[in-house]
């Protein structure tokens, strides 16, 4: 399984329009953060994306995405949904399933109403099939499990991805696991068994200051400790800190708690795992 962080930024993207702060003016490519999204590719070429934000077209071009077998949505906020129309060229024959919860489907149908109208003439529309999900779904050899989390008062989804390694010898194949959680402010205890202990955890960490609907850095890193992932990457990051500064924040967190069996660091656009 291959993961590509298409975008690691918060809803404004970085640089923020009209902002002259040091991070928005930084020349470090890792400080350029488009809206949060991740591409998932299986060993047999299965291709899926989690969230289609406003920069999805440019993100897909940068990652070389040539097809999509499925789209998984965390929720319907603009920075996670409003690039959905750009899946059009990626599948013109069979509708692409869009897996999400009921509330997201209702929002999707309202904001992309033209997709579902038979009266529209001219132009092109994405061929999509919204699918309400409450149980794991299989895309080729990839398994996607929805993880209910809270985004303030809003019920949204994180996603767990599992894939068994190819093993020509016919012996028991090792299953590789990654979990993607963005925009969360709380994870219900009932969701922890669904998360398990993944090898990779990509989790939202907005900034150091508290926020009503997002984990800050410390909350995200504490949550990662509870989950016991081997590698932890922060995403959905705002412009308060540069990539280098967040690296130092993660190192300080690990040093103060004498953590030496896992790694913690900020994600960046284009990071391939």
C-alpha positions as CSV (number, residue, x, y, z in Angstrom):
1,X,0.0,0.0,0.0
2,X,1.2,3.5,-0.9
3,X,0.0,6.7,0.6
4,X,0.6,10.1,-0.8
5,X,-0.3,13.2,1.3
6,X,-1.9,15.3,-1.3
7,X,-2.5,18.2,1.0
8,X,-1.6,18.9,4.7
9,X,-3.1,22.3,5.3
10,X,-6.2,23.7,7.1
11,X,-9.2,25.2,5.4
12,X,-7.5,28.4,4.3
13,X,-4.5,26.7,2.7
14,X,-1.0,28.0,3.2
15,X,-0.1,30.7,2.2
16,X,-3.3,32.3,3.4
17,X,-4.7,35.0,1.1
18,X,-3.6,38.4,2.3
19,X,-1.3,37.1,5.0
20,X,2.2,38.4,5.3
21,X,3.4,36.2,8.2
22,X,6.7,34.4,8.1
23,X,5.2,31.0,7.3
24,X,3.0,32.3,4.5
25,X,6.1,34.0,3.0
26,X,8.4,31.0,3.6
27,X,10.5,29.7,0.7
28,X,10.5,26.2,2.2
29,X,8.3,24.0,0.0
30,X,7.1,22.1,3.1
31,X,5.4,25.3,4.3
32,X,3.2,25.3,1.2
33,X,0.1,23.4,2.5
34,X,-2.9,22.8,0.3
35,X,-6.2,21.5,1.7
36,X,-6.0,18.1,3.5
37,X,-6.3,15.0,1.4
38,X,-4.6,11.6,0.9
39,X,-4.2,9.3,-2.0
40,X,-4.2,5.5,-1.4
41,X,-2.8,3.0,-3.9
42,X,-2.9,-0.8,-3.5
43,X,-0.3,-3.4,-4.6
44,X,-2.6,-4.4,-7.5
45,X,-3.1,-0.8,-8.6
46,X,-6.2,0.0,-6.7
47,X,-6.6,3.8,-6.4
48,X,-8.7,5.8,-4.0
49,X,-8.6,9.2,-2.5
50,X,-9.8,10.5,0.9
51,X,-11.4,13.9,0.5
52,X,-11.5,16.1,-2.6
53,X,-10.7,19.6,-1.6
54,X,-10.6,22.8,-3.7
55,X,-7.0,22.0,-5.0
56,X,-7.8,18.4,-5.9
57,X,-7.1,18.8,-9.6
58,X,-3.7,20.2,-9.0
59,X,-2.9,17.7,-6.3
60,X,-3.9,14.8,-8.6
61,X,-1.7,16.2,-11.4
62,X,1.2,16.5,-9.0
63,X,0.8,12.9,-7.8
64,X,0.3,11.5,-11.2
65,X,-3.2,10.1,-10.5
66,X,-4.7,8.6,-13.6
67,X,-7.7,6.7,-12.3
68,X,-9.9,6.4,-9.2
69,X,-11.7,3.3,-8.0
70,X,-13.4,5.1,-5.1
71,X,-13.6,8.3,-3.1
72,X,-13.9,8.3,0.6
73,X,-15.1,11.5,2.4
74,X,-14.6,12.5,6.0
75,X,-17.3,15.2,5.9
76,X,-18.8,17.8,3.7
77,X,-17.0,21.0,4.7
78,X,-15.8,23.0,1.6
79,X,-12.1,22.3,2.2
80,X,-12.8,18.5,2.0
81,X,-15.4,18.3,-0.7
82,X,-15.4,21.2,-3.2
83,X,-13.0,19.6,-5.7
84,X,-15.3,16.7,-6.3
85,X,-16.3,17.8,-9.8
86,X,-12.6,17.3,-10.9
87,X,-13.0,13.5,-10.7
88,X,-14.7,13.7,-14.1
89,X,-11.7,12.8,-16.3
90,X,-10.7,9.9,-14.1
91,X,-13.7,7.7,-14.9
92,X,-16.0,8.4,-17.7
93,X,-17.7,5.0,-18.1
94,X,-18.6,3.6,-14.7
95,X,-19.7,5.8,-11.8
96,X,-17.1,6.3,-9.0
97,X,-18.5,5.2,-5.6
98,X,-18.4,8.0,-3.0
99,X,-18.3,6.5,0.5
100,X,-19.4,8.7,3.3
101,X,-22.0,9.1,6.1
102,X,-25.6,10.1,5.7
103,X,-25.2,13.8,6.5
104,X,-22.4,14.1,4.0
105,X,-24.5,12.6,1.2
106,X,-27.3,15.1,2.0
107,X,-24.8,18.0,1.8
108,X,-23.2,16.5,-1.4
109,X,-26.6,16.3,-3.2
110,X,-27.4,19.9,-2.2
111,X,-24.1,21.5,-3.3
112,X,-23.7,19.3,-6.4
113,X,-27.3,19.2,-7.3
114,X,-26.6,19.5,-11.1
115,X,-24.9,16.1,-10.9
116,X,-28.2,14.4,-10.1
117,X,-30.5,16.4,-12.4
118,X,-31.5,14.8,-15.7
119,X,-32.5,18.1,-17.2
120,X,-29.0,19.6,-17.5
121,X,-27.9,20.1,-21.1
122,X,-24.4,20.7,-22.2
123,X,-21.2,20.5,-20.2
124,X,-20.1,17.5,-18.4
125,X,-20.9,16.1,-15.0
126,X,-18.9,13.7,-12.7
127,X,-20.2,10.2,-12.8
128,X,-20.5,9.4,-9.1
129,X,-22.5,7.1,-6.9
130,X,-22.9,8.3,-3.3
131,X,-22.8,5.3,-0.9
132,X,-23.8,5.6,2.8
133,X,-21.3,3.5,4.8
134,X,-21.4,2.0,8.2
135,X,-19.2,-1.1,7.7
136,X,-15.9,-1.9,6.1
137,X,-15.7,-1.8,2.3
138,X,-13.3,-3.7,0.0
139,X,-11.6,-2.1,-3.0
140,X,-9.6,-4.8,-4.6
141,X,-7.2,-5.9,-1.9
142,X,-7.6,-2.7,0.1
143,X,-10.0,-2.7,3.0
144,X,-11.4,0.6,4.2
145,X,-13.1,0.8,7.6
146,X,-15.0,4.0,8.6
147,X,-14.1,5.4,12.1
148,X,-16.7,7.7,13.7
149,X,-15.1,10.7,15.2
150,X,-16.3,14.1,16.4
151,X,-15.6,17.5,14.7
152,X,-17.0,19.7,17.4
153,X,-20.6,18.7,17.5
154,X,-20.5,17.2,14.0
155,X,-20.3,13.5,13.4
156,X,-17.6,12.8,10.8
157,X,-15.5,9.8,9.7
158,X,-11.8,8.8,9.8
159,X,-10.6,5.9,7.8
160,X,-8.5,2.8,8.5
161,X,-6.8,1.2,5.5
162,X,-5.6,-2.5,5.5
163,X,-3.8,-4.5,2.9
164,X,-2.2,-8.0,3.1
165,X,1.3,-8.1,1.5
166,X,1.8,-10.2,-1.6
167,X,3.4,-13.5,-0.6
168,X,4.1,-15.9,-3.5
169,X,5.3,-18.6,-1.1
170,X,1.8,-19.0,0.1
171,X,2.6,-18.4,3.8
172,X,0.7,-16.1,6.1
173,X,0.9,-12.6,4.6
174,X,1.5,-9.6,6.9
175,X,-1.3,-7.0,6.9
176,X,-0.2,-3.4,6.6
177,X,-2.4,-0.8,8.3
178,X,-2.7,3.0,8.2
179,X,-5.3,5.3,9.8
180,X,-6.3,8.7,8.5
181,X,-8.1,11.0,10.9
182,X,-8.6,14.7,10.1
183,X,-10.7,17.5,11.6
184,X,-11.3,15.6,14.8
185,X,-11.7,17.2,18.2
186,X,-12.5,13.9,20.0
187,X,-12.4,10.2,19.3
188,X,-15.2,8.2,21.0
189,X,-13.9,5.2,23.1
190,X,-16.1,3.0,20.9
191,X,-14.0,4.0,17.9
192,X,-10.7,2.9,19.4
193,X,-11.1,-0.8,18.6
194,X,-11.8,0.1,15.0
195,X,-8.5,2.1,14.9
196,X,-6.4,-0.7,16.5
197,X,-2.7,-0.1,16.6
198,X,-1.8,1.0,13.0
199,X,1.7,1.2,11.6
200,X,1.0,4.7,10.4
201,X,-1.4,7.3,11.9
202,X,-2.0,10.5,10.1
203,X,-3.9,12.8,12.4
204,X,-5.0,16.4,12.4
205,X,-3.0,18.9,14.6
206,X,-4.0,22.4,13.8
207,X,-1.7,24.5,16.0
208,X,-0.6,24.8,19.7
209,X,-3.5,27.0,20.8
210,X,-6.8,25.2,21.6
211,X,-9.6,25.1,19.1
212,X,-13.2,24.1,19.5
213,X,-13.4,21.7,16.6
214,X,-9.9,20.5,16.0
215,X,-7.1,18.8,18.0
216,X,-4.2,21.1,18.7
217,X,-0.6,19.6,18.5
218,X,-0.5,18.3,22.0
219,X,-4.0,16.7,21.9
220,X,-3.1,15.0,18.6
221,X,0.2,13.7,19.9
222,X,-1.4,12.5,23.2
223,X,-4.1,10.7,21.1
224,X,-1.4,9.1,19.0
225,X,0.2,7.8,22.2
226,X,-3.1,6.3,23.3
227,X,-3.5,4.6,19.8
228,X,0.1,3.4,19.9
229,X,0.9,3.9,16.2
230,X,4.4,3.3,15.2
231,X,4.7,6.4,13.0
232,X,2.7,9.5,13.5
233,X,2.2,12.4,11.1
234,X,0.3,15.6,11.8
235,X,-1.9,17.1,9.1
236,X,-4.5,19.8,8.6
237,X,-2.0,22.4,9.9
238,X,-2.5,26.2,10.0
239,X,0.1,28.9,9.4
240,X,1.1,29.5,13.1
241,X,4.3,27.5,12.7
242,X,6.7,26.5,10.0
243,X,7.4,22.8,9.2
244,X,10.8,23.1,11.0
245,X,9.2,24.5,14.1
246,X,6.6,21.8,14.2
247,X,9.4,19.2,13.8
248,X,11.0,20.7,16.9
249,X,7.6,20.7,18.8
250,X,7.3,17.0,18.1
251,X,10.9,16.3,19.1
252,X,10.3,18.2,22.4
253,X,7.1,16.2,23.0
254,X,8.9,12.9,22.5
255,X,12.0,13.9,24.6
256,X,10.0,15.2,27.5
257,X,8.1,11.9,27.6
258,X,11.1,9.7,26.9
259,X,9.5,8.3,23.7
260,X,11.9,6.3,21.6
261,X,9.8,3.5,20.1
262,X,7.7,5.7,17.7
263,X,8.3,8.7,15.5
264,X,6.2,11.9,15.4
265,X,6.5,14.6,12.8
266,X,4.5,17.0,10.6
267,X,3.3,15.7,7.2
268,X,3.9,17.8,4.1
269,X,2.3,18.0,0.7
270,X,3.8,15.2,-1.5
271,X,5.0,13.0,1.4
272,X,4.9,9.4,0.1
273,X,4.6,6.5,2.6
